[in-house]
């Protein structure tokens, strides 16, 4: 971890895989658009690949820089032909939440872009119940 936004919780995890877990407050507004950017880059000569996560609020017209980390390994690319992730709710009594997210892109190492059709996520159960 090389940077964490104020209020960010982070820890390493293992067991169901190995990685870096982050949780951070995201003051989202209902029915508003947000853009999430995961950026990776390599600085020649280093033995790590760097990555960072940013979010743009179209409502507030502002970028927020949430976190960055150095991942062991030289020039590790993002690979595959799909985008996956999940939402998790750790506390609170609110009903589950759900979303279908569109307009997301991924830049390949050769500077070409991929555009999956959509990304779907939910947490806390089916929103219809």
Backbone atoms as SQL, in Angstrom:
CREATE TABLE atoms (id INTEGER PRIMARY KEY, chain TEXT, resi INTEGER, resn TEXT, atom TEXT, x REAL, y REAL, z REAL);
INSERT INTO atoms VALUES
  (1, 'A', 1, 'UNK', 'N', 0.863, -1.165, 0.000),
  (2, 'A', 1, 'UNK', 'CA', 0.000, 0.000, 0.000),
  (3, 'A', 1, 'UNK', 'C', 0.909, 1.226, 0.000),
  (4, 'A', 2, 'UNK', 'N', 0.742, 2.078, -0.985),
  (5, 'A', 2, 'UNK', 'CA', 1.574, 3.280, -1.051),
  (6, 'A', 2, 'UNK', 'C', 0.785, 4.554, -0.756),
  (7, 'A', 3, 'UNK', 'N', -0.543, 4.486, -0.863),
  (8, 'A', 3, 'UNK', 'CA', -1.393, 5.632, -0.517),
  (9, 'A', 3, 'UNK', 'C', -2.777, 5.121, -0.160),
  (10, 'A', 4, 'UNK', 'N', -3.397, 5.735, 0.839),
  (11, 'A', 4, 'UNK', 'CA', -4.774, 5.430, 1.195),
  (12, 'A', 4, 'UNK', 'C', -5.532, 6.710, 1.512),
  (13, 'A', 5, 'UNK', 'N', -6.713, 6.879, 0.917),
  (14, 'A', 5, 'UNK', 'CA', -7.575, 8.036, 1.165),
  (15, 'A', 5, 'UNK', 'C', -7.948, 8.076, 2.645),
  (16, 'A', 6, 'UNK', 'N', -8.177, 9.249, 3.174),
  (17, 'A', 6, 'UNK', 'CA', -8.601, 9.389, 4.567),
  (18, 'A', 6, 'UNK', 'C', -9.823, 8.506, 4.828),
  (19, 'A', 7, 'UNK', 'N', -9.775, 7.711, 5.889),
  (20, 'A', 7, 'UNK', 'CA', -10.878, 6.827, 6.234),
  (21, 'A', 7, 'UNK', 'C', -10.767, 5.433, 5.630),
  (22, 'A', 8, 'UNK', 'N', -9.755, 5.198, 4.796),
  (23, 'A', 8, 'UNK', 'CA', -9.590, 3.900, 4.152),
  (24, 'A', 8, 'UNK', 'C', -9.128, 2.846, 5.154),
  (25, 'A', 9, 'UNK', 'N', -9.747, 1.677, 5.109),
  (26, 'A', 9, 'UNK', 'CA', -9.288, 0.515, 5.874),
  (27, 'A', 9, 'UNK', 'C', -8.671, -0.438, 4.865),
  (28, 'A', 10, 'UNK', 'N', -7.517, -0.998, 5.193),
  (29, 'A', 10, 'UNK', 'CA', -6.906, -1.957, 4.286),
  (30, 'A', 10, 'UNK', 'C', -6.199, -3.056, 5.063),
  (31, 'A', 11, 'UNK', 'N', -6.099, -4.221, 4.444),
  (32, 'A', 11, 'UNK', 'CA', -5.372, -5.343, 5.032),
  (33, 'A', 11, 'UNK', 'C', -5.078, -6.363, 3.939),
  (34, 'A', 12, 'UNK', 'N', -4.052, -7.167, 4.177),
  (35, 'A', 12, 'UNK', 'CA', -3.758, -8.282, 3.277),
  (36, 'A', 12, 'UNK', 'C', -4.694, -9.425, 3.636),
  (37, 'A', 13, 'UNK', 'N', -5.053, -10.252, 2.669),
  (38, 'A', 13, 'UNK', 'CA', -5.887, -11.409, 2.971),
  (39, 'A', 13, 'UNK', 'C', -5.318, -12.650, 2.301),
  (40, 'A', 14, 'UNK', 'N', -5.750, -13.785, 2.800),
  (41, 'A', 14, 'UNK', 'CA', -5.360, -15.077, 2.249),
  (42, 'A', 14, 'UNK', 'C', -6.457, -16.072, 2.557),
  (43, 'A', 15, 'UNK', 'N', -6.308, -17.284, 2.079),
  (44, 'A', 15, 'UNK', 'CA', -7.316, -18.310, 2.331),
  (45, 'A', 15, 'UNK', 'C', -8.093, -18.637, 1.078),
  (46, 'A', 16, 'UNK', 'N', -8.872, -17.686, 0.569),
  (47, 'A', 16, 'UNK', 'CA', -9.630, -17.896, -0.667),
  (48, 'A', 16, 'UNK', 'C', -8.905, -17.244, -1.837),
  (49, 'A', 17, 'UNK', 'N', -7.638, -17.023, -1.671),
  (50, 'A', 17, 'UNK', 'CA', -6.793, -16.311, -2.622),
  (51, 'A', 17, 'UNK', 'C', -5.883, -15.417, -1.809),
  (52, 'A', 18, 'UNK', 'N', -5.043, -14.686, -2.452),
  (53, 'A', 18, 'UNK', 'CA', -4.143, -13.775, -1.753),
  (54, 'A', 18, 'UNK', 'C', -4.290, -12.407, -2.386),
  (55, 'A', 19, 'UNK', 'N', -4.373, -11.378, -1.578),
  (56, 'A', 19, 'UNK', 'CA', -4.513, -10.055, -2.160),
  (57, 'A', 19, 'UNK', 'C', -4.565, -8.964, -1.123),
  (58, 'A', 20, 'UNK', 'N', -5.048, -7.828, -1.561),
  (59, 'A', 20, 'UNK', 'CA', -5.172, -6.640, -0.728),
  (60, 'A', 20, 'UNK', 'C', -6.649, -6.265, -0.664),
  (61, 'A', 21, 'UNK', 'N', -7.195, -6.182, 0.525),
  (62, 'A', 21, 'UNK', 'CA', -8.593, -5.798, 0.735),
  (63, 'A', 21, 'UNK', 'C', -8.617, -4.328, 1.133),
  (64, 'A', 22, 'UNK', 'N', -9.486, -3.550, 0.510),
  (65, 'A', 22, 'UNK', 'CA', -9.680, -2.156, 0.915),
  (66, 'A', 22, 'UNK', 'C', -11.170, -1.893, 1.104),
  (67, 'A', 23, 'UNK', 'N', -11.488, -1.097, 2.086),
  (68, 'A', 23, 'UNK', 'CA', -12.850, -0.612, 2.314),
  (69, 'A', 23, 'UNK', 'C', -12.737, 0.881, 2.557),
  (70, 'A', 24, 'UNK', 'N', -13.564, 1.636, 1.879),
  (71, 'A', 24, 'UNK', 'CA', -13.486, 3.085, 2.035),
  (72, 'A', 24, 'UNK', 'C', -14.865, 3.690, 1.860),
  (73, 'A', 25, 'UNK', 'N', -15.100, 4.799, 2.543),
  (74, 'A', 25, 'UNK', 'CA', -16.396, 5.463, 2.400),
  (75, 'A', 25, 'UNK', 'C', -16.548, 6.039, 0.997),
  (76, 'A', 26, 'UNK', 'N', -17.669, 5.772, 0.381),
  (77, 'A', 26, 'UNK', 'CA', -17.996, 6.336, -0.928),
  (78, 'A', 26, 'UNK', 'C', -19.376, 6.959, -0.796),
  (79, 'A', 27, 'UNK', 'N', -19.444, 8.244, -0.635),
  (80, 'A', 27, 'UNK', 'CA', -20.743, 8.909, -0.417),
  (81, 'A', 27, 'UNK', 'C', -21.551, 8.999, -1.710),
  (82, 'A', 28, 'UNK', 'N', -22.128, 7.884, -2.121),
  (83, 'A', 28, 'UNK', 'CA', -22.876, 7.815, -3.363),
  (84, 'A', 28, 'UNK', 'C', -24.253, 8.435, -3.215),
  (85, 'A', 29, 'UNK', 'N', -24.735, 8.997, -4.311),
  (86, 'A', 29, 'UNK', 'CA', -26.080, 9.552, -4.387),
  (87, 'A', 29, 'UNK', 'C', -26.916, 8.644, -5.286),
  (88, 'A', 30, 'UNK', 'N', -28.156, 8.414, -4.919),
  (89, 'A', 30, 'UNK', 'CA', -29.058, 7.571, -5.693),
  (90, 'A', 30, 'UNK', 'C', -29.272, 8.143, -7.084),
  (91, 'A', 31, 'UNK', 'N', -29.339, 7.258, -8.066),
  (92, 'A', 31, 'UNK', 'CA', -29.627, 7.615, -9.462),
  (93, 'A', 31, 'UNK', 'C', -28.625, 8.591, -10.063),
  (94, 'A', 32, 'UNK', 'N', -27.378, 8.489, -9.664),
  (95, 'A', 32, 'UNK', 'CA', -26.313, 9.321, -10.229),
  (96, 'A', 32, 'UNK', 'C', -25.250, 8.418, -10.849),
  (97, 'A', 33, 'UNK', 'N', -24.511, 8.942, -11.817),
  (98, 'A', 33, 'UNK', 'CA', -23.467, 8.182, -12.500),
  (99, 'A', 33, 'UNK', 'C', -22.117, 8.410, -11.843),
  (100, 'A', 34, 'UNK', 'N', -21.331, 7.328, -11.812),
  (101, 'A', 34, 'UNK', 'CA', -19.966, 7.361, -11.291),
  (102, 'A', 34, 'UNK', 'C', -19.072, 6.589, -12.255),
  (103, 'A', 35, 'UNK', 'N', -17.844, 7.028, -12.388),
  (104, 'A', 35, 'UNK', 'CA', -16.853, 6.307, -13.193),
  (105, 'A', 35, 'UNK', 'C', -15.746, 5.834, -12.263),
  (106, 'A', 36, 'UNK', 'N', -15.408, 4.555, -12.343),
  (107, 'A', 36, 'UNK', 'CA', -14.330, 3.988, -11.548),
  (108, 'A', 36, 'UNK', 'C', -13.169, 3.669, -12.479),
  (109, 'A', 37, 'UNK', 'N', -11.979, 4.059, -12.077),
  (110, 'A', 37, 'UNK', 'CA', -10.784, 3.801, -12.881),
  (111, 'A', 37, 'UNK', 'C', -9.780, 3.032, -12.044),
  (112, 'A', 38, 'UNK', 'N', -9.327, 1.903, -12.565),
  (113, 'A', 38, 'UNK', 'CA', -8.215, 1.156, -11.991),
  (114, 'A', 38, 'UNK', 'C', -7.069, 1.339, -12.983),
  (115, 'A', 39, 'UNK', 'N', -5.991, 1.934, -12.526),
  (116, 'A', 39, 'UNK', 'CA', -4.853, 2.188, -13.408),
  (117, 'A', 39, 'UNK', 'C', -3.666, 1.364, -12.945),
  (118, 'A', 40, 'UNK', 'N', -2.938, 0.771, -13.895),
  (119, 'A', 40, 'UNK', 'CA', -1.695, 0.081, -13.572),
  (120, 'A', 40, 'UNK', 'C', -0.591, 0.675, -14.438),
  (121, 'A', 41, 'UNK', 'N', 0.604, 0.726, -13.892),
  (122, 'A', 41, 'UNK', 'CA', 1.742, 1.223, -14.649),
  (123, 'A', 41, 'UNK', 'C', 3.022, 0.598, -14.115),
  (124, 'A', 42, 'UNK', 'N', 4.042, 0.664, -14.946),
  (125, 'A', 42, 'UNK', 'CA', 5.335, 0.087, -14.605),
  (126, 'A', 42, 'UNK', 'C', 6.414, 1.140, -14.820),
  (127, 'A', 43, 'UNK', 'N', 7.310, 1.254, -13.861),
  (128, 'A', 43, 'UNK', 'CA', 8.457, 2.152, -13.974),
  (129, 'A', 43, 'UNK', 'C', 9.669, 1.272, -14.264),
  (130, 'A', 44, 'UNK', 'N', 10.275, 1.412, -15.456),
  (131, 'A', 44, 'UNK', 'CA', 11.403, 0.552, -15.823),
  (132, 'A', 44, 'UNK', 'C', 12.480, 0.517, -14.736),
  (133, 'A', 45, 'UNK', 'N', 12.950, -0.700, -14.463),
  (134, 'A', 45, 'UNK', 'CA', 13.985, -0.898, -13.452),
  (135, 'A', 45, 'UNK', 'C', 13.442, -1.328, -12.101),
  (136, 'A', 46, 'UNK', 'N', 12.150, -1.085, -11.844),
  (137, 'A', 46, 'UNK', 'CA', 11.567, -1.512, -10.568),
  (138, 'A', 46, 'UNK', 'C', 11.160, -2.982, -10.637),
  (139, 'A', 47, 'UNK', 'N', 11.041, -3.604, -9.492),
  (140, 'A', 47, 'UNK', 'CA', 10.627, -5.012, -9.419),
  (141, 'A', 47, 'UNK', 'C', 9.166, -5.131, -8.994),
  (142, 'A', 48, 'UNK', 'N', 8.416, -4.049, -9.149),
  (143, 'A', 48, 'UNK', 'CA', 6.995, -4.022, -8.810),
  (144, 'A', 48, 'UNK', 'C', 6.214, -3.404, -9.963),
  (145, 'A', 49, 'UNK', 'N', 4.916, -3.697, -9.993),
  (146, 'A', 49, 'UNK', 'CA', 3.977, -3.031, -10.890),
  (147, 'A', 49, 'UNK', 'C', 3.081, -2.183, -9.998),
  (148, 'A', 50, 'UNK', 'N', 2.830, -0.978, -10.386),
  (149, 'A', 50, 'UNK', 'CA', 2.032, -0.068, -9.565),
  (150, 'A', 50, 'UNK', 'C', 0.587, -0.034, -10.058),
  (151, 'A', 51, 'UNK', 'N', -0.340, 0.198, -9.123),
  (152, 'A', 51, 'UNK', 'CA', -1.756, 0.309, -9.475),
  (153, 'A', 51, 'UNK', 'C', -2.420, 1.317, -8.552),
  (154, 'A', 52, 'UNK', 'N', -3.519, 1.890, -9.037),
  (155, 'A', 52, 'UNK', 'CA', -4.270, 2.860, -8.234),
  (156, 'A', 52, 'UNK', 'C', -5.745, 2.793, -8.620),
  (157, 'A', 53, 'UNK', 'N', -6.609, 3.262, -7.710),
  (158, 'A', 53, 'UNK', 'CA', -8.056, 3.272, -7.934),
  (159, 'A', 53, 'UNK', 'C', -8.584, 4.688, -7.718),
  (160, 'A', 54, 'UNK', 'N', -9.356, 5.162, -8.688),
  (161, 'A', 54, 'UNK', 'CA', -9.945, 6.498, -8.667),
  (162, 'A', 54, 'UNK', 'C', -11.437, 6.377, -8.973),
  (163, 'A', 55, 'UNK', 'N', -12.226, 7.357, -8.528),
  (164, 'A', 55, 'UNK', 'CA', -13.637, 7.390, -8.884),
  (165, 'A', 55, 'UNK', 'C', -14.030, 8.829, -9.223),
  (166, 'A', 56, 'UNK', 'N', -14.822, 8.962, -10.289),
  (167, 'A', 56, 'UNK', 'CA', -15.325, 10.274, -10.707),
  (168, 'A', 56, 'UNK', 'C', -16.817, 10.337, -10.428),
  (169, 'A', 57, 'UNK', 'N', -17.251, 11.386, -9.739),
  (170, 'A', 57, 'UNK', 'CA', -18.668, 11.630, -9.479),
  (171, 'A', 57, 'UNK', 'C', -19.176, 12.634, -10.513),
  (172, 'A', 58, 'UNK', 'N', -20.077, 12.193, -11.382),
  (173, 'A', 58, 'UNK', 'CA', -20.668, 13.116, -12.348),
  (174, 'A', 58, 'UNK', 'C', -21.564, 14.127, -11.637),
  (175, 'A', 59, 'UNK', 'N', -22.124, 13.735, -10.514),
  (176, 'A', 59, 'UNK', 'CA', -22.967, 14.634, -9.721),
  (177, 'A', 59, 'UNK', 'C', -22.142, 15.793, -9.155),
  (178, 'A', 60, 'UNK', 'N', -21.003, 15.459, -8.538),
  (179, 'A', 60, 'UNK', 'CA', -20.143, 16.484, -7.935),
  (180, 'A', 60, 'UNK', 'C', -19.102, 17.029, -8.904),
  (181, 'A', 61, 'UNK', 'N', -18.973, 16.389, -10.057),
  (182, 'A', 61, 'UNK', 'CA', -17.973, 16.740, -11.061),
  (183, 'A', 61, 'UNK', 'C', -16.577, 16.795, -10.444),
  (184, 'A', 62, 'UNK', 'N', -16.223, 15.687, -9.756),
  (185, 'A', 62, 'UNK', 'CA', -14.927, 15.647, -9.092),
  (186, 'A', 62, 'UNK', 'C', -14.378, 14.232, -9.043),
  (187, 'A', 63, 'UNK', 'N', -13.044, 14.133, -9.147),
  (188, 'A', 63, 'UNK', 'CA', -12.321, 12.872, -9.010),
  (189, 'A', 63, 'UNK', 'C', -11.909, 12.680, -7.564),
  (190, 'A', 64, 'UNK', 'N', -11.941, 11.425, -7.078),
  (191, 'A', 64, 'UNK', 'CA', -11.402, 11.071, -5.766),
  (192, 'A', 64, 'UNK', 'C', -10.372, 9.971, -5.977),
  (193, 'A', 65, 'UNK', 'N', -9.205, 10.169, -5.410),
  (194, 'A', 65, 'UNK', 'CA', -8.100, 9.203, -5.469),
  (195, 'A', 65, 'UNK', 'C', -8.197, 8.375, -4.201),
  (196, 'A', 66, 'UNK', 'N', -8.562, 7.081, -4.320),
  (197, 'A', 66, 'UNK', 'CA', -8.802, 6.251, -3.146),
  (198, 'A', 66, 'UNK', 'C', -7.574, 5.514, -2.639),
  (199, 'A', 67, 'UNK', 'N', -6.821, 4.889, -3.523),
  (200, 'A', 67, 'UNK', 'CA', -5.683, 4.111, -3.030),
  (201, 'A', 67, 'UNK', 'C', -4.708, 3.797, -4.156),
  (202, 'A', 68, 'UNK', 'N', -3.474, 3.484, -3.753),
  (203, 'A', 68, 'UNK', 'CA', -2.493, 2.953, -4.691),
  (204, 'A', 68, 'UNK', 'C', -1.636, 1.932, -3.964),
  (205, 'A', 69, 'UNK', 'N', -1.051, 1.029, -4.740),
  (206, 'A', 69, 'UNK', 'CA', -0.242, -0.050, -4.165),
  (207, 'A', 69, 'UNK', 'C', 0.840, -0.451, -5.154),
  (208, 'A', 70, 'UNK', 'N', 1.886, -1.056, -4.622),
  (209, 'A', 70, 'UNK', 'CA', 2.952, -1.641, -5.429),
  (210, 'A', 70, 'UNK', 'C', 2.798, -3.158, -5.337),
  (211, 'A', 71, 'UNK', 'N', 2.603, -3.804, -6.473),
  (212, 'A', 71, 'UNK', 'CA', 2.375, -5.245, -6.529),
  (213, 'A', 71, 'UNK', 'C', 3.679, -5.929, -6.932),
  (214, 'A', 72, 'UNK', 'N', 4.145, -6.922, -6.167),
  (215, 'A', 72, 'UNK', 'CA', 5.397, -7.598, -6.531),
  (216, 'A', 72, 'UNK', 'C', 5.315, -8.223, -7.926),
  (217, 'A', 73, 'UNK', 'N', 6.274, -7.925, -8.768),
  (218, 'A', 73, 'UNK', 'CA', 6.327, -8.472, -10.123),
  (219, 'A', 73, 'UNK', 'C', 6.595, -7.367, -11.125),
  (220, 'A', 74, 'UNK', 'N', 7.330, -7.716, -12.159),
  (221, 'A', 74, 'UNK', 'CA', 7.744, -6.738, -13.167),
  (222, 'A', 74, 'UNK', 'C', 6.690, -6.620, -14.264),
  (223, 'A', 75, 'UNK', 'N', 6.155, -5.420, -14.459),
  (224, 'A', 75, 'UNK', 'CA', 5.264, -5.077, -15.569),
  (225, 'A', 75, 'UNK', 'C', 4.114, -6.073, -15.752),
  (226, 'A', 76, 'UNK', 'N', 3.364, -6.322, -14.685),
  (227, 'A', 76, 'UNK', 'CA', 2.244, -7.268, -14.720),
  (228, 'A', 76, 'UNK', 'C', 1.065, -6.624, -15.457),
  (229, 'A', 77, 'UNK', 'N', 0.571, -7.242, -16.543),
  (230, 'A', 77, 'UNK', 'CA', -0.567, -6.658, -17.265),
  (231, 'A', 77, 'UNK', 'C', -1.900, -7.092, -16.660),
  (232, 'A', 78, 'UNK', 'N', -2.950, -6.344, -16.946),
  (233, 'A', 78, 'UNK', 'CA', -4.316, -6.798, -16.688),
  (234, 'A', 78, 'UNK', 'C', -4.673, -7.681, -17.871),
  (235, 'A', 79, 'UNK', 'N', -5.161, -8.883, -17.613),
  (236, 'A', 79, 'UNK', 'CA', -5.438, -9.813, -18.705),
  (237, 'A', 79, 'UNK', 'C', -6.865, -10.333, -18.630),
  (238, 'A', 80, 'UNK', 'N', -7.266, -11.066, -19.647),
  (239, 'A', 80, 'UNK', 'CA', -8.592, -11.658, -19.687),
  (240, 'A', 80, 'UNK', 'C', -9.520, -10.872, -20.584),
  (241, 'A', 81, 'UNK', 'N', -10.745, -11.368, -20.724),
  (242, 'A', 81, 'UNK', 'CA', -11.701, -10.680, -21.591),
  (243, 'A', 81, 'UNK', 'C', -12.984, -10.322, -20.859),
  (244, 'A', 82, 'UNK', 'N', -12.919, -10.268, -19.530),
  (245, 'A', 82, 'UNK', 'CA', -14.096, -9.860, -18.765),
  (246, 'A', 82, 'UNK', 'C', -13.659, -9.041, -17.558),
  (247, 'A', 83, 'UNK', 'N', -14.609, -8.355, -16.972),
  (248, 'A', 83, 'UNK', 'CA', -14.371, -7.518, -15.803),
  (249, 'A', 83, 'UNK', 'C', -15.243, -8.062, -14.691),
  (250, 'A', 84, 'UNK', 'N', -14.636, -8.486, -13.593),
  (251, 'A', 84, 'UNK', 'CA', -15.417, -9.033, -12.493),
  (252, 'A', 84, 'UNK', 'C', -15.059, -8.349, -11.192),
  (253, 'A', 85, 'UNK', 'N', -15.989, -8.346, -10.286),
  (254, 'A', 85, 'UNK', 'CA', -15.777, -7.770, -8.974),
  (255, 'A', 85, 'UNK', 'C', -17.002, -8.056, -8.131),
  (256, 'A', 86, 'UNK', 'N', -17.020, -7.549, -6.934),
  (257, 'A', 86, 'UNK', 'CA', -18.187, -7.764, -6.093),
  (258, 'A', 86, 'UNK', 'C', -18.324, -6.625, -5.098),
  (259, 'A', 87, 'UNK', 'N', -19.535, -6.485, -4.596),
  (260, 'A', 87, 'UNK', 'CA', -19.837, -5.532, -3.539),
  (261, 'A', 87, 'UNK', 'C', -20.050, -6.323, -2.270),
  (262, 'A', 88, 'UNK', 'N', -19.681, -5.750, -1.159),
  (263, 'A', 88, 'UNK', 'CA', -19.888, -6.431, 0.108),
  (264, 'A', 88, 'UNK', 'C', -20.394, -5.429, 1.123),
  (265, 'A', 89, 'UNK', 'N', -21.366, -5.846, 1.918),
  (266, 'A', 89, 'UNK', 'CA', -21.878, -4.996, 2.989),
  (267, 'A', 89, 'UNK', 'C', -21.443, -5.626, 4.295),
  (268, 'A', 90, 'UNK', 'N', -20.709, -4.861, 5.093),
  (269, 'A', 90, 'UNK', 'CA', -20.172, -5.391, 6.337),
  (270, 'A', 90, 'UNK', 'C', -21.031, -5.051, 7.547),
  (271, 'A', 91, 'UNK', 'N', -21.820, -4.005, 7.475),
  (272, 'A', 91, 'UNK', 'CA', -22.607, -3.585, 8.636),
  (273, 'A', 91, 'UNK', 'C', -23.814, -2.788, 8.162),
  (274, 'A', 92, 'UNK', 'N', -24.713, -2.532, 9.075),
  (275, 'A', 92, 'UNK', 'CA', -25.866, -1.704, 8.759),
  (276, 'A', 92, 'UNK', 'C', -27.126, -2.526, 8.596),
  (277, 'A', 93, 'UNK', 'N', -28.267, -1.855, 8.679),
  (278, 'A', 93, 'UNK', 'CA', -29.560, -2.528, 8.615),
  (279, 'A', 93, 'UNK', 'C', -30.314, -2.224, 7.326),
  (280, 'A', 94, 'UNK', 'N', -29.696, -1.514, 6.412),
  (281, 'A', 94, 'UNK', 'CA', -30.372, -1.160, 5.167),
  (282, 'A', 94, 'UNK', 'C', -30.612, -2.404, 4.324),
  (283, 'A', 95, 'UNK', 'N', -31.597, -2.325, 3.440),
  (284, 'A', 95, 'UNK', 'CA', -31.872, -3.428, 2.531),
  (285, 'A', 95, 'UNK', 'C', -30.697, -3.622, 1.590),
  (286, 'A', 96, 'UNK', 'N', -30.664, -4.780, 0.957),
  (287, 'A', 96, 'UNK', 'CA', -29.605, -5.052, -0.006),
  (288, 'A', 96, 'UNK', 'C', -29.614, -4.051, -1.144),
  (289, 'A', 97, 'UNK', 'N', -28.517, -3.941, -1.817),
  (290, 'A', 97, 'UNK', 'CA', -28.445, -3.042, -2.960),
  (291, 'A', 97, 'UNK', 'C', -27.957, -3.803, -4.173),
  (292, 'A', 98, 'UNK', 'N', -28.193, -3.227, -5.340),
  (293, 'A', 98, 'UNK', 'CA', -28.022, -3.949, -6.587),
  (294, 'A', 98, 'UNK', 'C', -27.789, -2.935, -7.692),
  (295, 'A', 99, 'UNK', 'N', -27.064, -3.320, -8.717),
  (296, 'A', 99, 'UNK', 'CA', -26.880, -2.406, -9.828),
  (297, 'A', 99, 'UNK', 'C', -26.444, -3.118, -11.087),
  (298, 'A', 100, 'UNK', 'N', -26.783, -2.554, -12.212),
  (299, 'A', 100, 'UNK', 'CA', -26.256, -2.986, -13.500),
  (300, 'A', 100, 'UNK', 'C', -25.485, -1.797, -14.032),
  (301, 'A', 101, 'UNK', 'N', -24.230, -2.025, -14.266),
  (302, 'A', 101, 'UNK', 'CA', -23.324, -0.933, -14.594),
  (303, 'A', 101, 'UNK', 'C', -22.917, -1.035, -16.051),
  (304, 'A', 102, 'UNK', 'N', -22.989, 0.061, -16.754),
  (305, 'A', 102, 'UNK', 'CA', -22.609, 0.089, -18.157),
  (306, 'A', 102, 'UNK', 'C', -21.504, 1.100, -18.381),
  (307, 'A', 103, 'UNK', 'N', -21.146, 1.250, -19.625),
  (308, 'A', 103, 'UNK', 'CA', -20.148, 2.233, -20.026),
  (309, 'A', 103, 'UNK', 'C', -18.840, 2.088, -19.262),
  (310, 'A', 104, 'UNK', 'N', -18.330, 0.879, -19.183),
  (311, 'A', 104, 'UNK', 'CA', -17.006, 0.728, -18.591),
  (312, 'A', 104, 'UNK', 'C', -16.061, 0.174, -19.649),
  (313, 'A', 105, 'UNK', 'N', -14.827, 0.605, -19.559),
  (314, 'A', 105, 'UNK', 'CA', -13.823, 0.293, -20.560),
  (315, 'A', 105, 'UNK', 'C', -12.560, -0.198, -19.876),
  (316, 'A', 106, 'UNK', 'N', -11.732, -0.892, -20.624),
  (317, 'A', 106, 'UNK', 'CA', -10.431, -1.301, -20.113),
  (318, 'A', 106, 'UNK', 'C', -9.401, -1.074, -21.208),
  (319, 'A', 107, 'UNK', 'N', -8.295, -0.405, -20.843),
  (320, 'A', 107, 'UNK', 'CA', -7.224, -0.183, -21.801),
  (321, 'A', 107, 'UNK', 'C', -6.226, -1.330, -21.697),
  (322, 'A', 108, 'UNK', 'N', -5.915, -1.940, -22.817),
  (323, 'A', 108, 'UNK', 'CA', -4.912, -2.992, -22.867),
  (324, 'A', 108, 'UNK', 'C', -3.512, -2.388, -22.866),
  (325, 'A', 109, 'UNK', 'N', -2.524, -3.240, -22.655),
  (326, 'A', 109, 'UNK', 'CA', -1.137, -2.787, -22.601),
  (327, 'A', 109, 'UNK', 'C', -0.709, -2.109, -23.905),
  (328, 'A', 110, 'UNK', 'N', -1.312, -2.506, -25.032),
  (329, 'A', 110, 'UNK', 'CA', -0.952, -1.912, -26.325),
  (330, 'A', 110, 'UNK', 'C', -1.759, -0.640, -26.621),
  (331, 'A', 111, 'UNK', 'N', -2.421, -0.077, -25.607),
  (332, 'A', 111, 'UNK', 'CA', -3.224, 1.153, -25.702),
  (333, 'A', 111, 'UNK', 'C', -4.543, 0.983, -26.456),
  (334, 'A', 112, 'UNK', 'N', -4.942, -0.245, -26.787),
  (335, 'A', 112, 'UNK', 'CA', -6.263, -0.466, -27.366),
  (336, 'A', 112, 'UNK', 'C', -7.269, -0.607, -26.218),
  (337, 'A', 113, 'UNK', 'N', -8.564, -0.410, -26.533),
  (338, 'A', 113, 'UNK', 'CA', -9.605, -0.431, -25.504),
  (339, 'A', 113, 'UNK', 'C', -10.501, -1.648, -25.661),
  (340, 'A', 114, 'UNK', 'N', -10.964, -2.192, -24.534),
  (341, 'A', 114, 'UNK', 'CA', -11.993, -3.225, -24.510),
  (342, 'A', 114, 'UNK', 'C', -13.231, -2.613, -23.877),
  (343, 'A', 115, 'UNK', 'N', -14.411, -3.000, -24.371),
  (344, 'A', 115, 'UNK', 'CA', -15.655, -2.521, -23.787),
  (345, 'A', 115, 'UNK', 'C', -16.613, -3.684, -23.579),
  (346, 'A', 116, 'UNK', 'N', -16.667, -4.236, -22.345),
  (347, 'A', 116, 'UNK', 'CA', -17.685, -5.250, -22.055),
  (348, 'A', 116, 'UNK', 'C', -19.082, -4.633, -22.157),
  (349, 'A', 117, 'UNK', 'N', -20.093, -5.459, -22.373),
  (350, 'A', 117, 'UNK', 'CA', -21.460, -4.958, -22.535),
  (351, 'A', 117, 'UNK', 'C', -22.003, -4.366, -21.237),
  (352, 'A', 118, 'UNK', 'N', -21.836, -5.073, -20.110),
  (353, 'A', 118, 'UNK', 'CA', -22.289, -4.546, -18.827),
  (354, 'A', 118, 'UNK', 'C', -21.607, -5.297, -17.706),
  (355, 'A', 119, 'UNK', 'N', -21.756, -4.772, -16.514),
  (356, 'A', 119, 'UNK', 'CA', -21.240, -5.381, -15.295),
  (357, 'A', 119, 'UNK', 'C', -22.368, -5.351, -14.279),
  (358, 'A', 120, 'UNK', 'N', -22.646, -6.471, -13.647),
  (359, 'A', 120, 'UNK', 'CA', -23.750, -6.559, -12.700),
  (360, 'A', 120, 'UNK', 'C', -23.214, -6.920, -11.320),
  (361, 'A', 121, 'UNK', 'N', -23.723, -6.272, -10.277),
  (362, 'A', 121, 'UNK', 'CA', -23.267, -6.547, -8.911),
  (363, 'A', 121, 'UNK', 'C', -24.429, -6.398, -7.945),
  (364, 'A', 122, 'UNK', 'N', -24.340, -7.106, -6.807),
  (365, 'A', 122, 'UNK', 'CA', -25.340, -6.939, -5.761),
  (366, 'A', 122, 'UNK', 'C', -24.717, -7.285, -4.425),
  (367, 'A', 123, 'UNK', 'N', -25.348, -6.867, -3.374),
  (368, 'A', 123, 'UNK', 'CA', -24.899, -7.185, -2.013),
  (369, 'A', 123, 'UNK', 'C', -26.115, -7.186, -1.103),
  (370, 'A', 124, 'UNK', 'N', -26.158, -8.111, -0.178),
  (371, 'A', 124, 'UNK', 'CA', -27.235, -8.132, 0.802),
  (372, 'A', 124, 'UNK', 'C', -28.533, -8.721, 0.313),
  (373, 'A', 125, 'UNK', 'N', -28.518, -9.460, -0.786),
  (374, 'A', 125, 'UNK', 'CA', -29.734, -10.139, -1.218),
  (375, 'A', 125, 'UNK', 'C', -30.368, -9.548, -2.452),
  (376, 'A', 126, 'UNK', 'N', -31.408, -10.191, -2.892),
  (377, 'A', 126, 'UNK', 'CA', -32.140, -9.792, -4.079),
  (378, 'A', 126, 'UNK', 'C', -32.913, -8.501, -3.806),
  (379, 'A', 127, 'UNK', 'N', -32.769, -7.480, -4.656),
  (380, 'A', 127, 'UNK', 'CA', -33.448, -6.202, -4.395),
  (381, 'A', 127, 'UNK', 'C', -34.964, -6.272, -4.509),
  (382, 'A', 128, 'UNK', 'N', -35.499, -7.362, -5.076),
  (383, 'A', 128, 'UNK', 'CA', -36.948, -7.470, -5.251),
  (384, 'A', 128, 'UNK', 'C', -37.665, -7.983, -4.012),
  (385, 'A', 129, 'UNK', 'N', -36.922, -8.340, -2.958),
  (386, 'A', 129, 'UNK', 'CA', -37.546, -8.898, -1.760),
  (387, 'A', 129, 'UNK', 'C', -37.321, -8.017, -0.567);
